């Protein structure tokens, strides 16, 4: 039996805090080829996830256990077309449809999520990464991650960075 326990959460939180990417995960699926990928994710403010998209048949579902986060959906030019707040205590989750540009951002410390997505796992190619967003681990990515935390529907990605 696989369990999500407070002990697991504390271990993941400590890993996320010390990880330069400010996130850590624990897979519940056995193999990257599994048809459904299930993982527990600890994410901290400062974790930049470059906007990306998967093939049209690959969705991602996020359910929150603690902390808070936001899912942003963008159009082709980087305009925010939807924002979903994820907060525990109220049945809170969101699904990014396949083929849509999206990102997830932690809006508070010690955020813990369950991510469920269609497998098998396949790394994103260049077409899966938003061309208007900076690469991870760059000076601009930190500025953009801060922008994500406050970006609202209708806001346009700051292309001038």
Secondary structure, 3 states (H helix, E strand, C coil): CCCCCHHHHHHHHHHHHHCCCCEEEEECCCCCCCCEEEEEEEECCCCCCCCECCCCCCCEEEEEEECEEEEEEECCCCEEEEEEEEECCCCCEEEECCCCEEEEEECCCCEEEEEEEECCCCCCCHHHECCCCCCCCCHHHHHHHHHHHHCCCCCECCCCC
